[in-house]
Amino acid sequence: MASTKTSKSSAAIRSTSDLAKRLGLSRWTISGVLNGRGGISPETELRVKDAMCKLGFAPNSLARGLRKGTTNIIGVCIPEIEGFHLAQKLEFLRQALAAEGFHVMMGITNGNRQDEAETLERFRTLQTAGVISFASQLGADTVHIRQFQQTGIPLIFVDSMVKPPKGSLCVDRSIGMRDAVRHLFELGHRQIATLGLTTESRYSRSRLKGVAAAYEERGWNPEDFTHQVILPHVESPYEAGRKSAALVWQQRARKAHRPTAVLTLNDRVAIGLIDGLHALGVQVPKDLSVIGYDNMEVGAFMSPRLTTIDAQPDALVKHSTERLLQWIRGTQQTEPVRIATRLHVRASTAPARCG
């Protein structure tokens, strides 16, 4: 019977007004406790919070925020959820923002400009405290971006696919690639294949720029030494890498292009490639050196341990979160932030094999 009475009492508490009546307090006092406003005695604050806990009352923070003209929600716009680093980025972001009293609301755009525009409009309508957009397809001159600027809601762009507005953050993919090619040069490699990198992608263009820079430092024309291998269109990047093994090794057999090393799109492709090469009787790194990209944890435990490039997603999200919080607090930073990628040398690269 006691539990039945508690259930009925809990059901009756649906608003701050109900809670105020139950405790014999004013709505102003209840509101002050919920919003952390001063001027309320510790005893009263404890009484209100204890009652909320016992009665199972949770205030509608979204509705309260909308009445105030802002909420404690941060909108996060992402193209998809399957990207290797996205889960890491989102969890780091959630933890950092939760420590500041914010909640994350996520919108998935599937890399579609219209979906992204609608997601941003939804965040603006909800009067979010700020928005972080990853891999945006929208330029600075689009109407939705201008509307954000007019309303004053902070909008941070991270690793945009197009030329981003001022104050954006991005990964400098060229640095790690340049260092990777320098590393291969030190091992005697000259002919290098790139697997899955195309000029159609802004990200890949940045990486290919780093490859070219390493050759040009030596006074060499990169077109004389590099060869592009296109990934087959299959759903799994591991399988794409595996199916690419024959294509890569065929290039190795041609006299005009005899790559002794391969720079892959990512670690998953590299792992699949190494497995496919093994099935062909090709030894890595004795016959062919392989370098991945992403610095997945599994790469340090496979055989051979994978040489890879770290895009430093934690650093990117850390700087993005800090910038967003600065904007929310009224300090608008506009200088760009570039996170340098780093090469991790392991066992999948070795001196070039001649002949």
Secondary structure, DSSP 8 states (H G I E B T S, - for coil): -HHHHHHHHHHH--SHHHHHHHHT--HHHHHHHHHT-SS--HHHHHHHHHHHHHHT----HHHHHHHHT--SEEEEEES-S-SHHHHHHHHHHHHHHHTTT-EEEEEE-TT-HHHHHHHHHHHHHTT-SEEEEES----TTSHHHHHHHHHT--EEEES-SS---TT-EEEEHHHHHHHHHHHHHHTT---EEEES--TTSHHHHHHHHHHHHHHHHTT--GGGTEEEE-----S-HHHHHHHHHHHHHHHHH-SS---SEEEESSHHHHHHHHHHHHHTT--TTTT-EEE-SS--GGGGTSSS--BEEE--HHHHHHHHHHHHHHHHTT----S-EEEE-EEE--SS--S----
